[in-house]
Amino acid sequence: MKQKVINQMKQVFEKSRIGVLSTAVNNQPNSRYMIFYNDDLDLYTKTSRSSQKIEELKQNPKAHVLLGYEEGSGHPYVEIDGTIDIITNSKEIDWLWQEQDKTFFDSKNDPDLVVIRVIPSHIKLLNSEDLDTPFEIDVSAL
């Protein structure tokens, strides 16, 4: 059963690239749309090193992501609680540059380009058509 849930979560990750990344600093929430790419259950997105979200994540590396709900009601989506890793090394930047759209940055060598990696602690699947949801997985226990 758990593997079936994980497989459906990955399907949401692969079908739904645009999601909402939420952060909180000083008890003030902040949300923004981002384009996500996955490697297994980890999510990746690119951003500017000088962006407000990077400053927020340095103060509080906990984040929440909503992904899915394509075409509205009744479609599966996931809620992800996780910790953020801000990546500046070329291996992940190279991988993401190959996978992602080419908006916002002209080159993978742009010194302002960083990658945000969302390392999930819990993922909740909702609105599954063939599973009794919501179904939450403690990713740290896998």
Backbone as CSV, one residue per row, in Angstrom:
resi,resn,N_x,N_y,N_z,CA_x,CA_y,CA_z,C_x,C_y,C_z
1,MET,0.829,-1.202,0.000,0.000,0.000,0.000,0.870,1.261,0.000
2,LYS,1.897,1.276,0.860,2.755,2.452,0.953,3.440,2.738,-0.380
3,GLN,3.895,1.693,-1.069,4.568,1.904,-2.354,3.604,2.467,-3.395
4,LYS,2.349,2.040,-3.351,1.354,2.571,-4.282,1.129,4.063,-4.028
5,VAL,1.093,4.452,-2.765,0.937,5.869,-2.416,2.141,6.668,-2.909
6,ILE,3.339,6.145,-2.680,4.556,6.826,-3.135,4.545,6.972,-4.653
7,ASN,4.131,5.933,-5.359,4.062,6.006,-6.821,3.085,7.090,-7.283
8,GLN,1.945,7.204,-6.599,0.990,8.253,-6.969,1.542,9.634,-6.649
9,MET,2.273,9.754,-5.559,2.915,11.032,-5.236,3.889,11.426,-6.343
10,LYS,4.681,10.470,-6.799,5.646,10.746,-7.868,4.934,11.135,-9.161
11,GLN,3.771,10.535,-9.419,3.005,10.919,-10.610,2.572,12.379,-10.529
12,VAL,2.153,12.804,-9.346,1.794,14.218,-9.165,3.022,15.087,-9.408
13,PHE,4.175,14.684,-8.857,5.413,15.453,-9.044,5.735,15.613,-10.524
14,GLU,5.574,14.537,-11.283,5.976,14.556,-12.685,4.965,15.266,-13.581
15,LYS,3.707,15.258,-13.192,2.678,15.905,-14.007,2.539,17.388,-13.674
16,SER,2.703,17.732,-12.430,2.444,19.095,-11.959,3.761,19.783,-11.641
17,ARG,4.211,20.609,-12.514,5.491,21.296,-12.309,5.340,22.597,-11.527
18,ILE,4.203,23.253,-11.656,4.016,24.536,-10.974,3.331,24.288,-9.641
19,GLY,3.960,24.784,-8.577,3.421,24.620,-7.237,3.663,25.871,-6.420
20,VAL,3.272,25.820,-5.163,3.418,26.953,-4.259,4.436,26.593,-3.186
21,LEU,5.475,27.416,-3.069,6.481,27.275,-2.017,6.165,28.297,-0.944
22,SER,5.955,27.824,0.287,5.646,28.714,1.407,6.757,28.662,2.435
23,THR,7.106,29.839,2.915,8.118,29.988,3.955,7.501,30.801,5.086
24,ALA,8.209,30.879,6.202,7.748,31.713,7.314,8.956,32.255,8.066
25,VAL,8.936,33.556,8.286,9.971,34.221,9.074,9.273,35.188,10.018
26,ASN,9.666,35.144,11.294,9.056,36.008,12.312,7.534,35.862,12.331
27,ASN,7.073,34.622,12.254,5.641,34.299,12.263,4.872,34.929,11.113
28,GLN,5.557,35.302,10.052,4.917,35.887,8.878,5.053,34.929,7.702
29,PRO,3.937,34.348,7.218,4.023,33.438,6.073,4.228,34.205,4.767
30,ASN,4.857,33.535,3.821,5.062,34.105,2.497,5.011,32.956,1.495
31,SER,4.210,33.109,0.457,4.047,32.053,-0.547,4.296,32.619,-1.931
32,ARG,4.827,31.740,-2.797,5.052,32.132,-4.175,5.000,30.901,-5.063
33,TYR,4.592,31.126,-6.328,4.591,30.044,-7.306,6.018,29.778,-7.757
34,MET,6.332,28.499,-7.928,7.652,28.081,-8.396,7.447,26.918,-9.370
35,ILE,8.446,26.680,-10.195,8.453,25.525,-11.092,9.356,24.473,-10.467
36,PHE,8.799,23.288,-10.204,9.526,22.232,-9.497,9.856,21.067,-10.421
37,TYR,10.974,20.425,-10.117,11.414,19.196,-10.773,11.802,18.236,-9.668
38,ASN,11.559,16.948,-9.900,11.833,15.995,-8.827,12.934,15.019,-9.203
39,ASP,13.590,14.550,-8.172,14.490,13.407,-8.230,14.030,12.525,-7.083
40,ASP,13.316,11.468,-7.411,12.647,10.627,-6.430,11.634,11.501,-5.676
41,LEU,11.752,11.635,-4.355,10.793,12.433,-3.589,11.292,13.840,-3.276
42,ASP,12.527,14.148,-3.639,13.056,15.498,-3.435,12.618,16.392,-4.588
43,LEU,12.313,17.645,-4.267,11.944,18.623,-5.284,13.051,19.653,-5.428
44,TYR,13.192,20.168,-6.642,14.215,21.167,-6.943,13.584,22.301,-7.730
45,THR,14.057,23.514,-7.470,13.648,24.682,-8.232,14.799,25.673,-8.235
46,LYS,14.833,26.524,-9.232,15.917,27.506,-9.314,15.412,28.863,-8.854
47,THR,16.344,29.678,-8.401,15.994,31.034,-7.996,17.243,31.897,-7.985
48,SER,17.037,33.140,-7.675,18.131,34.097,-7.584,18.740,34.068,-6.182
49,ARG,20.040,34.069,-6.133,20.769,34.095,-4.866,20.361,35.304,-4.021
50,SER,19.980,36.387,-4.673,19.647,37.628,-3.965,18.149,37.786,-3.691
51,SER,17.365,36.733,-3.917,15.912,36.831,-3.724,15.537,36.846,-2.247
52,GLN,14.361,37.382,-1.980,13.844,37.426,-0.613,13.675,36.018,-0.048
53,LYS,13.259,35.068,-0.889,13.023,33.711,-0.374,14.307,33.082,0.146
54,ILE,15.440,33.381,-0.482,16.715,32.837,0.001,17.036,33.412,1.375
55,GLU,16.817,34.696,1.549,17.037,35.306,2.869,16.117,34.679,3.913
56,GLU,14.858,34.452,3.548,13.911,33.822,4.472,14.343,32.403,4.817
57,LEU,14.786,31.653,3.812,15.178,30.258,4.038,16.468,30.140,4.834
58,LYS,17.316,31.128,4.765,18.520,31.130,5.607,18.140,31.314,7.072
59,GLN,17.093,32.091,7.327,16.631,32.309,8.699,15.820,31.130,9.223
60,ASN,15.054,30.514,8.328,14.202,29.390,8.719,14.121,28.429,7.530
61,PRO,14.873,27.329,7.559,14.927,26.425,6.406,13.728,25.486,6.264
62,LYS,12.708,25.672,7.065,11.496,24.852,6.940,10.582,25.464,5.888
63,ALA,9.954,24.602,5.086,9.069,25.092,4.031,7.913,24.128,3.823
64,HIS,6.904,24.617,3.125,5.721,23.835,2.776,5.473,24.033,1.284
65,VAL,5.168,22.943,0.577,4.915,23.008,-0.862,3.559,22.375,-1.156
66,LEU,2.765,23.043,-1.981,1.536,22.486,-2.545,1.795,22.237,-4.016
67,LEU,1.464,21.037,-4.474,1.732,20.678,-5.862,0.612,19.777,-6.356
68,GLY,0.080,20.067,-7.527,-0.965,19.240,-8.105,-2.265,19.983,-8.266
69,TYR,-3.362,19.249,-8.152,-4.716,19.793,-8.287,-4.933,20.342,-9.686
70,GLU,-4.306,19.673,-10.662,-4.437,20.096,-12.055,-5.900,20.084,-12.470
71,GLU,-6.288,21.087,-13.179,-7.634,21.196,-13.741,-8.718,21.203,-12.673
72,GLY,-8.368,21.565,-11.445,-9.373,21.805,-10.425,-9.815,20.599,-9.628
73,SER,-11.015,20.698,-9.120,-11.584,19.771,-8.155,-11.488,18.311,-8.587
74,GLY,-11.168,17.472,-7.614,-11.168,16.036,-7.839,-9.856,15.462,-8.321
75,HIS,-8.877,16.289,-8.589,-7.590,15.797,-9.066,-6.607,15.708,-7.900
76,PRO,-5.703,14.725,-7.938,-4.793,14.537,-6.813,-3.809,15.695,-6.650
77,TYR,-3.437,15.914,-5.408,-2.398,16.892,-5.102,-1.654,16.442,-3.858
78,VAL,-0.502,17.067,-3.627,0.301,16.722,-2.459,0.593,17.975,-1.646
79,GLU,0.723,17.763,-0.346,1.213,18.778,0.582,2.516,18.236,1.142
80,ILE,3.559,19.033,1.080,4.892,18.582,1.479,5.439,19.500,2.557
81,ASP,5.832,18.920,3.680,6.599,19.635,4.699,8.032,19.189,4.554
82,GLY,8.947,20.146,4.560,10.333,19.754,4.381,11.321,20.800,4.829
83,THR,12.558,20.429,4.673,13.684,21.302,4.974,14.351,21.668,3.659
84,ILE,14.830,22.888,3.595,15.440,23.399,2.371,16.953,23.325,2.456
85,ASP,17.536,22.919,1.342,18.984,22.976,1.148,19.213,23.926,-0.023
86,ILE,20.013,24.953,0.184,20.334,25.900,-0.882,21.618,25.419,-1.540
87,ILE,21.518,25.088,-2.821,22.618,24.434,-3.533,23.292,25.419,-4.480
88,THR,24.608,25.442,-4.399,25.379,26.315,-5.285,26.393,25.535,-6.114
89,ASN,26.462,24.210,-5.933,27.472,23.443,-6.681,26.988,23.101,-8.081
90,SER,27.925,22.859,-8.941,27.612,22.720,-10.363,26.883,21.423,-10.712
91,LYS,27.046,20.356,-9.946,26.404,19.083,-10.299,24.880,19.220,-10.350
92,GLU,24.272,19.724,-9.282,22.820,19.886,-9.251,22.364,20.986,-10.201
93,ILE,23.138,22.058,-10.313,22.776,23.126,-11.246,22.789,22.591,-12.671
94,ASP,23.800,21.803,-13.025,23.863,21.204,-14.365,22.649,20.317,-14.618
95,TRP,22.315,19.459,-13.641,21.168,18.558,-13.794,19.882,19.359,-13.984
96,LEU,19.655,20.340,-13.126,18.423,21.117,-13.211,18.379,21.922,-14.506
97,TRP,19.507,22.436,-14.933,19.541,23.213,-16.171,19.097,22.351,-17.355
98,GLN,19.470,21.078,-17.343,19.056,20.169,-18.418,17.563,19.856,-18.350
99,GLU,17.002,19.774,-17.143,15.608,19.377,-16.936,14.619,20.526,-17.100
100,GLN,14.992,21.711,-16.755,14.046,22.791,-16.524,13.874,23.720,-17.713
101,ASP,12.891,24.587,-17.553,12.691,25.641,-18.536,13.870,26.612,-18.437
102,LYS,14.051,27.410,-19.445,15.221,28.295,-19.483,14.845,29.747,-19.187
103,THR,13.797,29.967,-18.413,13.391,31.324,-18.076,14.216,31.873,-16.921
104,PHE,14.272,33.161,-16.822,14.882,33.929,-15.738,16.405,34.002,-15.773
105,PHE,17.074,32.993,-16.285,18.538,32.995,-16.328,18.999,32.693,-17.750
106,ASP,20.027,33.396,-18.195,20.551,33.199,-19.550,21.508,32.022,-19.637
107,SER,22.095,31.662,-18.505,23.124,30.624,-18.518,23.174,29.919,-17.172
108,LYS,23.550,28.654,-17.206,23.731,27.921,-15.947,24.939,28.449,-15.180
109,ASN,25.757,29.253,-15.824,26.937,29.835,-15.181,26.663,31.195,-14.558
110,ASP,25.413,31.631,-14.591,25.052,32.906,-13.977,25.392,32.837,-12.486
111,PRO,26.194,33.759,-11.967,26.591,33.692,-10.554,25.430,33.902,-9.581
112,ASP,24.305,34.407,-10.073,23.148,34.631,-9.208,22.241,33.398,-9.112
113,LEU,22.475,32.399,-9.945,21.641,31.193,-9.989,21.986,30.248,-8.840
114,VAL,20.966,29.899,-8.060,21.090,28.857,-7.039,19.898,27.914,-7.184
115,VAL,20.035,26.742,-6.609,18.978,25.737,-6.639,18.461,25.538,-5.220
116,ILE,17.152,25.509,-5.101,16.505,25.178,-3.831,16.105,23.712,-3.904
117,ARG,16.588,22.937,-2.954,16.207,21.525,-2.846,15.275,21.385,-1.652
118,VAL,14.104,20.823,-1.890,13.144,20.552,-0.821,13.315,19.091,-0.426
119,ILE,13.772,18.874,0.799,13.964,17.525,1.334,12.753,17.233,2.226
120,PRO,11.809,16.422,1.743,10.568,16.233,2.486,10.756,15.456,3.786
121,SER,10.018,15.887,4.799,9.921,15.103,6.032,8.582,14.361,6.054
122,HIS,7.532,15.015,5.561,6.199,14.410,5.454,5.572,14.830,4.127
123,ILE,4.897,13.883,3.490,4.146,14.175,2.270,2.747,13.602,2.448
124,LYS,1.757,14.435,2.162,0.365,14.001,2.249,-0.232,14.007,0.844
125,LEU,-0.813,12.877,0.451,-1.513,12.748,-0.825,-3.002,12.942,-0.576
126,LEU,-3.629,13.790,-1.380,-5.059,14.055,-1.259,-5.740,13.891,-2.611
127,ASN,-7.019,13.572,-2.586,-7.868,13.453,-3.784,-7.451,12.344,-4.736
128,SER,-6.874,11.279,-4.231,-6.540,10.163,-5.108,-7.821,9.491,-5.576
129,GLU,-7.836,9.104,-6.847,-9.026,8.454,-7.392,-9.153,7.001,-6.954
130,ASP,-8.018,6.336,-6.691,-8.099,4.913,-6.361,-7.502,4.547,-5.005
131,LEU,-7.220,5.543,-4.174,-6.761,5.278,-2.810,-7.627,6.063,-1.842
132,ASP,-7.774,5.525,-0.645,-8.529,6.221,0.385,-7.633,7.310,0.962
133,THR,-7.855,8.542,0.544,-7.003,9.645,0.977,-7.792,10.584,1.867
134,PRO,-7.139,11.392,2.687,-5.707,11.685,2.645,-4.861,10.538,3.193
135,PHE,-3.657,10.463,2.673,-2.692,9.456,3.102,-1.359,10.162,3.285
136,GLU,-0.813,10.100,4.497,0.433,10.810,4.796,1.567,9.821,5.022
137,ILE,2.727,10.169,4.487,3.920,9.343,4.649,4.987,10.141,5.376
138,ASP,5.563,9.519,6.399,6.720,10.082,7.086,7.944,9.685,6.272
139,VAL,8.436,10.598,5.467,9.535,10.298,4.554,10.813,9.978,5.320
140,SER,10.984,10.580,6.472,12.196,10.319,7.258,12.261,8.871,7.732
141,ALA,11.123,8.159,7.728,11.091,6.761,8.164,11.322,5.785,7.010
142,LEU,11.460,6.283,5.786,11.664,5.389,4.637,13.093,4.907,4.549
